[in-house]
Amino acid sequence: MSDFFTTEVIVKLCAIAALIVLSGFFSGSETALTAASRSRIHARAKQGSKGAGIVAKLLESRERLIGALLLGNNLVNILASALMTGLMLSLFGDIGVIIATAVMTALILIFAEVLPKTYAITRPDAAAISVARPVSAIVWIFAPIVRAIQVLVNGVLRVFGVKSDDLSWTVADEIRGAVHLHTEEGRVDKHERDQILGVLNIGDLDVEDVMIHRKNLVMVDVDLPAKDIVKQVLDSGHSRLPVWRGDIDNVVGVLHVKDLLSAINKTSGDMDKLNIAALAREPWFTPETTSVLDQLKAFQQKRAHFALVVDEYGALMGVVTMEDILEEIVGDIQDEFDEEIDGVKPTKDGSIIVAGDVPVRDLNRACDWDLPGEDAVTIAGLIIHESRTIPDVGQVFSFHNHRFEIMKKQKNQITSVKVRKTGGRG
């Protein structure tokens, strides 16, 4: 036995063990640093953690970090395997190659890969901070070699038409992916998900996407008797109504319920003394192509809540309010005067009866679907866009993993559709 464990053998075994420990360090460090939450690391760095600050700097150049760790890991693994192979050959002859392969595979897999990576993934932030200083030194030492390797790799990729600096994702995409993942895992509920995605998606919307269409507006003819106008305003349940004269497109003002009630009080309820035209405030028009974020800023600057939306020809398209924009983030806002709109009704067979003017985004939010809303605002618009025709009652279409059956029409307007999800993701 003493002849077997000579000094040379013991030294080589100790060297191999040390190299496996180093390999485990590189593997665990790579996992910890790539799995660490950049937001949490940034927060801890702001709180004064020097280790977190080093980690944050390392993560700013992931290519250099990963390159240095992979280089170190491969160096120690190859060296350890070479030492073990030479040792086994000297002890057992030609069969030593097989023995060395089996032993090193087991040792590297267990102690240099699975064990350190499992530990690192269970507590990535703490592990990343603990290895930050030595890893930072390793990255600095290997920087010239890693830089040369990156140049070579980028050159090879360009030959195949791939640019390593092309990023097809954005921070918003990363957040969306994280939100969807946590929702599927049950860590984020549907309402929270919708609110977070609402904040992210609102920058992609124009005013025409969130406005109340003109056909759904309650508008006041200023030339009607004051008594009739008061009844129409009170029956509407709205606090602000567009006022028109002669032609419905000729909007001359916006009537605020508070102004109307104040005037009624001043006249002691005498409707004949009311001058509705004088009560109407100056209308504010905004183009339908205005982004929702710009409109929100304009509302804040003007301290207003109500704007009339017009197209490129100046024709009235609808109305947008501060509430419409906020509902894109927090969901439907109901007050004591709102009525529930039966725009979405589930049926016993699993289908959904949808009014044609229901926005695609609202249906997606209500049913947790993912129908595209880029080319059409409403469900009726989506069907017309996809079918390239004005469908008849009874026609059935299938697209985007959903089945659409036209239930009702009014002239060329689709008023009711039965929708059923047929498979896949909406």
N, C-alpha and C positions, 0 to 999 in steps of 0.2 A: 504493500500500500504506500509506503514511504517513497518507493521508486516511482509510483504513479503520480503522486502530488509533489512534484519537484518544485523548487523555487520558481522556475520559469513558468510552469503551468499555473501556479497560484497567482503570479503577477498578471498573466494573460487573463485569467478568470476575473480578477479584480478590475482589470481594465475594461473587460467586456461588460461587467456589471455597472461600472461607472458610465460607460457609453449608453447603456440602456436607460439609466436614470436620466441622462442628458436628453435622450430621445423622448422620454416621457415628458420632460420639461418642455421641449419644443412643441410636442403634440398638444399638451394641456394648455400651453400659452396661446397657441393658434386658436383653439376652440374657445377659450375664455375671452380673448380679445375680439374675435369675430361675433361671438354671441352676446357680448356685453351691450347693454342698452346705452346708446349714445346720449339720449335725453337724460337718463339718470346719472351717467358719468359727468355730463356737463353740469347738472345741478350740484353734484358733490364737489366738482372743481370750483364752482362759484362759492360754495360754502367754505373753501379754503383747503381742501384735500389735495396735497401735492401729488400723491399717487394718481388720483383721478385726473389731475392736470396733465400728467405725463401720458396717461392712457388716451386722453382727448387728442393730444398732439400726434400720437402714434396712429390713431384712427383717421387723421386727416390725410394720410398717405397709405391707404390700404395695400396698394400694389407693392410698395417698398417693404411694408411690414410683413406681408405674407411671403414675399420673395425671400426675405432674410430668414424667416422661420423655416421655410421649406428647404432652403439651402443648408441650414444648420442641421435639420432633422435628417436629411439625406446623407450628409457627411458622416454623422455619428452612426447611422444605421449601416452604411456600407463598410465603414471601418470596423464596427463590431462584428459584422458578418464575415469579413475577411480574416479577422483574428480568430474567430471561432472555427472557420474552415481550416486554417493553417494548424490550429491546435488539434482538431479532430483527425486531420490527415497524419500528423506526427504520432498520434496515439493509436489510431485504428486502421491506418492505411487508406486505400481507395474508398472503402465504405464510409470513411469519415465525412465525405462530402454530403452523403444522404443524412447522416446523423446531425451534422452541422446545420443543414437546411431545416430539418424537423425541429431541432432545439431552438434555433433562432426565430423560426416562424412563431412558435409558441411563446417565447419570451417577449418578442417585439409586439405581437398581437395583444397579449394580456397586460404586460407591464409598461409598454411604451405607447400603446394606442388606446385600448378599451378603458383601462383603469384611470389614467390621467384625464382622458376626455370625458368620461362619466362624471368624475369629480368636478371638472371645470364647468360642465353644462348645468350641474345642479346649483351652482352659485357663481355665475359668470362675472358679475360685477366685482365681487370680493376677490375672486381669483385673478381677474385682470389687473386690479390695483396691486395685488401682492407681487406680480411678476413684472410690473411696469418698468422698474429701474433696470434690472438685468436685460430685459428685452430691448429697452432703449439703447443700451450699450452694444448689444449684438447687432441691432439695425445699423448703428453708426459704423461698426467694424466692417460689416458686410456690404455697406452702401455702394462702393465702387463695383464690386462683382455683380450685385443685384441690378445696378443701373445698366451694366453691359448686357446682362441677360435680358432685361426689359427691352433694350434697343433691338436685340436679336429677335426676340419673340414678336415685337410689334412689326418688324420688317417682314417676318414670315407671314403674319396675319394679313398684312397689306397685299401680299402676293395673291391671297385668296379673296381680296376685296373686303376684308374686315378691318374696321378702325377701332382700336381699343378704347379710344376716348369718346366714342359715340355712346351717348346715354339716352335710351328710349324711355326711361322712367323719370318721374319727378318726385319731389318730396310728397306732393299730394297723392300720387299713386301709391307711394310706400305707406302712407297713413291709411288710405282706403283699404289696401291689402291687409294691414294689421287689424283694422276694425272688423273686416269681414271674417278674418281668422278667429278673432276673439269672440265674435258673435256665434260662430259655429261651435266654438268650445264652451259657450254658455257664460263667458265672463262679461259680455256686454249684451244687454237686452235690446230688443228691436227698436224701442223708442229712443234709447241712447244712440244706437247706430244711426237711425234716421236723422237725428239732430246733428251728429258729427258730420255725416255725409252731406247734410244740407248746407253746412258752413263751407265745406270744400267745393260743392257743386255750384253754389250761388254765383261764383265768379264767371261761370260759363253761360249764364242766362242773360237774355235781353228782356226788356220791359214787356214785349209782346208775349213772352213765355209765361208771365205771371199775371197779366192784366185780366180784368173782368171784361169779356167781350161785349160789344155794344148791344147785341141782341138780348143780353141778360141785364141791361141797365134799366133803372127806373129814372126817367127823365121828365122834367117839368116844362110844360108849355107856358111861358110867362104871360101870354095873352088870355089865359083862362081866368075865370072869376077867382078872386082871392080865396073864397070859401072852398072851391073845388081843389085849389092848389094845396091848401092846408090839409084837407082830407087825404089827398094823394101822398103828401109828405109823411103824415102820421101813419098811414097804412103801409108805407114802404119799409119802415123799421130801420132806415139808414139815417145817419147824421148829416150827410152832405149829398146833394143831388145836383146834377148838371141842369142848367136852365137854357132853353132854346127858344127862338122866335122865328116864325115863318117856315123854316125848314129844320128838320131834326139835326142836320149837320151844322147848322148855324148856332153854335153854343155861345151865349152872351154872358154867361156867368155861372157861379156855383152858389147854390142856396144852402146855408148852414142852418140846421134846426134851432140852434141857440139864438141866432139872429132873428129867426121867425118868431120864436116864443117871446123874445124880448119885445119885439114890435107889437105882438098881440097884447102883451101886458100893458104897453104904453097907450094903446088905443082902447083899453078896458074891454077887450074882446070884440070890438066893432070891426068885423072883417072888411067892410066897405072902405075903411080908412087905410088899409094896408097897401103899400106900394111895393109889390114883389120885385119889380125890376131894380128898384133902388136898394133893396136888401141884398141882392145877389152880389157876391164878391167877384173880383176880376178872375177869369179862368186862367189856369196855367197849363200850357200845352207842352208835351214832350214827345219826341219822335219815337216810333215803335222800336227802332234799332238801338236805343239807348241801353247801355248795360245796366243790369240791376244794381251793381255796386255804385255806379255813377249816379243812378237815380236815388239810391239810399243817401249818398253824400249830399245830393241836392236837397232832399227832404230835410236833412239835418241843418244845412246852411240857411234854407228859407224858413225853417221852423214850420213846415207845412206837412200835411199828411195825405194830400189828394192832388192828383194830376190827371189831365185828360190826354189820352194817347192818340196820336194822329199818324197817318202813313205819309209817304213821300209827296202825295198830292194834297195833303192837308185835310183829308177826310177823316172823320172821327172813327177810330177803331175800338176804343174802349176806355177804361179807367184803371189806373193803378194807384194803390194806396200803400201807406206804410205797413198796414196790417197784412196786405198781400205778400209783401217782401218778407216780413217776419215769419209768416206761416211757412215759407219755404225752408226755414231753419227749425222752428219749434213744432211744426205741424199745425193742423187746423185749430183756429182760435174761435171758440164759441162763446157768445155772451147771452144774456137773458132774453135778448130780442131776436137772436138768430133762430132759424128753423133748420131742422135736419133735412138735407137734400138727399132724396132717395136716388142717388146717382149710381150707387154700387150695391147690388143685392145678390147675395149668395143663394143658390138653389140647392135642392136636395140631392141632385145628381152630381154636385161638385162644380158645376159651371157658375159663372158670374154674369148677371144681367147688368149691363153697363149703359148708361146714357151716352149718346154720341158725343156730347160736349164735355165729358169728363176728361180732364188733362191726363196724359199718359203718366206723368210723374206722380199724380195723386193715386192712380190705379196701382202703379208699382209699389208705392208706399203702403197702400191699404192691403194689398195681396202678397206683398213680399216678392214681386216679380221683377224682371229686368228687361222690359220692352224698351226698344230704342225710342228716344224722344228728340233726336237731332233734326229730323226732317218733318216732324209734325207735332203740334202741341196737343191735340185731342185724339181720342181713340178713333173717331170718325176720320180725322185727317190722316192718321196712320194707315187705316184700311184703304183709303183712296190713294195714298202715296204708294203703297205696296201693290195694290191691284191695278193701278194705272187706269181706273175706270170709276164711274159712278154706279155702284152695285145696286141690284134690285133686292127686294125683300125675299128671303129664302136662300139667297146665295151664300155659299160657304167658302171661306178662304183659310189656308193654313200657311203661316209663316212665323218665324222666330219661336218655334216650338209651342205655338198656341193655335187654337182653332177658333175662327171668328164666324159667327152666323148672323146675318142681317135679320133683325126681328121687325123693326119698324122704320118707316121713312116718312118724311113730310116734304113733298116735292123732291128736290135733289139733296135734301139734308138727311143724313142718317141720324135717327133719334134714339134707337135702341139696338144693342148688340149683345149676343150671348157669346161669352168668351170662356174657353176651357184650355187649361194647360195640358199639352199632349206629351211632354217629356223634356228631358234635359234641363238646362238652366234657362229661365225666361229669356 
